Amino acid sequence: RHGAGKAEDTSKMSPFHLDLWFYFTLQNWVLDFGRPIAMIILPLEWFPLNKPSAGDYFHMAYNVITPFLLLKLIERSPKTLPRSMVYVSIITFVMGASIHLVGDSVNHRLIFSGYQHHLSVRENPIIRNLKPETLIDSFELLYYYDEYLGHSMWYIPFFLILFIYFTGCFTPVAEQSRMPVAALLLMGPSSLYYWYLVTEGQIFILYIFTFFAMMALVMHQKRKGLVLDSNGLFLFYSFIIALLLIAAWVAWLWNDKILRKKYPGVIYIPEPWAFYTLHLNNLHAAKESF
């Protein structure tokens, strides 16, 4: 469908892809957001610390299902899309998400040993007393693979594919520029997930540049008499609502001195799991004592 030989047809009907957007949002919530929660609430004896946790199996499923859904989404675009760029993006996405799987698995398992996500690697009590001290460098390398390299190779192609798809979501037919009720209901969970993705993944710069690119494209296409179809509106409005949620999250934690120390600089966006280990870890401790 997205081969180089396919003629572009901007007048082709593009109904709202309720099935794909529903599956996409559902698996994001269950397999991405739900994986650390499953790891914490399920009994530890089911998944020993030296074996993959329930969250790891969630992550494995995510690494297979998400690229498949992204490819199916691209296939439904009425516009000719660059095949090579899509393929390279998907391959990089899978590699980055797999790197993240290993690093994130170890980092989240460290919670059971007292690791505190609101502190840096070297400031954590269970890390700074390691001997020999070169072991600390190994944990910092693990953190780098998890939080930097893995996230970059995961999220850059992810948002690139969404933007590539977005470029095909324009139509000259004004009647197609409205969302069905199902899309409006799905927009809340979708926007909330993007909030989690940006804050936990620490990818605000990537997110805001993608959003600005979307805005620029919308204005450019408007001058050509084209408007967003229902799928484009769903994606665009989800990004806008997520941006408002991020702003509310930052405003709420603006005066948190401990989180400010971990996230210095101009862009201050705390991670939800850092907030958890700082302010809600007593709930986890109560569960362990029970």
N, C-alpha and C positions, 0 to 999 in steps of 0.2 A: 504493500500500500504506500510506503514512503520511499519508493525507489526513485532514482534520478529521472527515469523516463516518464513518470506520471505527470500529466498536464495539470496545472493548478486550476482549481475550480472554486472560486470564492462564493459562487451563488449556490453551491450544493447545500442541501439541508443538513444541519448538524444538531440532532436532538440532544437533550441533556443526557449524559452518560450516567444515569443513576446507579446502574449496577457496578460500574468501575469505581465511581467516586465513593459509593457505600463500602465496597470491599477495601478500597484504599484506606479510608478513614478507620474502618473497623480494625484492620490488621495493624495500622499504625498505633492505635490505642492499646490493643491487646499485646502485640508482639514487641513493640518498642517501649511505650510508657509502662506497660504491665510487667515487663521482665524483671526489673529490680524489685518490684512489689511482690511478685511471686516468689522470688528468692528469699525475701524476708519473712513472709507470712507462712510459707510451707515449712513443716518440721525439718530441722537440720539433719536428723538421722536419715531422712529420705535421700538427701543429697550431701554426702560427706564433703568436707572442705577440700579434699584432694581429688574430687571428681567434679564433672560439670554440674552446674546447678540447673534448676528449672528455668531460670532466666537465660542461661546459655542456650538451652534448646529452643526457647522463644526466639533468641537472636539468630540461631541457625535457620529457623523457619522464615524469619524476616528477610534474611539475606537471599533467600530463594524466591519468595513470593513478591517482594517489592519490585525487583527488576522485571519480573514477568508482567506485573500490572502496569509498570511504566511503558513497557514495550507495547502492550495492548492499547494503552492510552494514545501512544504515538500513532499506532495503526489506524485509529479512528479519526485522525485529523484529516479534514478535507483538503489540506494544502500539502504540496510537495515539501518534504522535510529532508535535511541532509542525512543520508543513511550512515556515512562514515562517522560523523560526529556523534550520532546517537549510539552506534555500536561501541565506539571508544569510551563514551561516557558511561555506558552500562558496565563495561568491563572494569573501568576504574572504580565505579561505585561498588561493585561486588568485592574487589580487592580491598578497598578502604574499609568497608563494613566488616570484612573478615579480620583485618588487622585490629579493628576496634573490638571485635568479639573477644579476642584473647586478652588484650589489655584491660578491658572493662570487666571481664570475668574475674581476674585477679584482684583488681581494685575494689570491686564490690564485696568480694569474699573477705577482704581485709577489714571490713566493717565489723565482722564478728570477732576480730582480734583487737578492736578498739581504735581502728583507723578513723580519723576525723577529716571529712572532706572539706571542711571550712578552713583547714590549715594546709600549708604547702607540704611537699613530701618531706623536706628536711626538718620542718617544725613539728611533725607528728611524733608524739612520745614513743610509739612503738617502732619508729624508724630511726630516730636520731641516736639511739643507743646500740644500734647494730654494730657488730664487730666481725670482720674488719670493716673499716669505713667505706671501702670500695663497694660493699653491698648497697650502700645508699645510692651510689651512682647507677647501679643496676635498676633500682626502683624508680629513679628519676627517668631512666631510659624507658622503662615500662610506661610511666606516666606520659612521656613524650609520644610514644606510639599510640596510646589511648586517646589523649586529649588534643593532640596537634596533628600528627601525620594521619592517623586514622580518621579523625573528623574532617580534615581537608579533603582526603581522597574519597570520603563518603558524601559529604554535603555539597561540594562544588559541582560534581556531575549531577547530583540529585536536583539542585536548583537550575542547572543548565538545561536538563531535560524538561523540567516544568516550563522554563522560559521558551524553549524550542517549540513545545506544544502550544504555548500561549500565542505564539506568532501566527498560528493557523486558526485562531478562535475569532476571526473577524468576518462579518457578513454585510452586504449592502442592504439586506432585508431588515427593516426596523422591527418587524413583528417577531423576529428571532431573538431580539435583544431584550428578553425578559426571562426570569427564572421561574420554574414551577415551584409549587409548595414544597415538594420533597427536597428541592435544592436549598430552600430557605431553612428547613428543619435541619439539614445536614451541615449547614454553614457554621453553626455553633460549635459542634465537636471538632470540625475541621480547623477552625480558627484557634481553638484552645490547644490543639495538638501542635500547630505551628508555633504558638507561644512557648510550649514546652521544648520544642526542637531548637528554637533560637536561644533560649535561656540556658538549657542544660548543655547544648552543644557549643555555646559561646561563639556563635556565628552571626552576630548582629551585623557586622560589616557586609558579609556576603548577602545576608537577607535584605538589607536596606538597598544595596546596589541592584539586586534583582528587582526589588519593588520600584526603584527609580527607573530602571530599564523598561518595566511594564508601563509605567506612567508615560514615559517618552513615546513608547510605541503606540499607546492609545491615542495620544494627541496627534501623532503623525498620521495614523490611519484615519482619524476623524476628519482631517483636512482632505483626505481622498474619498470621503463619503462612506467610510466603513465604520461599523460599530461592533462591539463585542457581542458574541452569541451567548447563550445561556451558560455554556461551560467556561468561557472566558470570564463572564461576570462572576461566576461562583469562585473561581480561583482568585480573581482580583479583589473581590470583597473579603474573602477569607484572609488575604494578606493584610488588608486594611484593618480589620478587626483584631488580628493578631498583633499588629503594631500598637493599637490602643491598649491591649492587654499587657504588652511589654512595658509601655509607659506607666501603667498603673502599678505593675510589679516593682519597677524601679522607684517610683514615688513612695511606695509603702515601705521599702527597705532603705530609703535614702540615708537615714541617720544611724544605720547599724554599723558601729565602729569596727566590729570584728570582721564582718564581711567586706567592709571598705578596705581593710588591711590586705585581704586576700585578692581583691579585685581593684588594684590601684589604677590610676590613669583617668583619662577623660571619659572613656566609655565604661560605665559601672553597671553591669548586669549580672547579679548573683545567680548561681546555679540553684535550682530547686533542691538538689540533693545536698548541697552545702548548707542550705537553710535547714534541711531535715536533721543533719547530724549536729547542727548547732543548737537548734531550738526544740526539735521534736524527738531527739534521740532518747529522751526519758521514756517515751512510749515503747521503743524497742527494748530498752533495759527492763521495763516492766514485763514485757512478753517473755524475755529470757528467764526472769526470776520465777514467772508463773510456770 
